Amino acid sequence: MSRTETPVDKSVLQDRARQQSAGFALILLIPTVLVCGLLYIASDYGGRCITYGEGCSQGKRGCLPSHVLISAVLWVA
């Protein structure tokens, strides 16, 4: 006896594929952030900022917590 595919089976398979793709992208996010950080430190501006404290860009006060909060909300969504 052969089993026929129903639209429900296809949607479940598509959802599973999306979840696996999202998980793979999340796993790749960590090395991407680390490589970008290393590239910044290796640059002229980044090295001078880390070593001598010169040329570091100063953000507005309160921007970092708000950006982290927005990122967390978007991640949950």
Beta strands, then each sheet from edge to edge (+ up, - down):
end
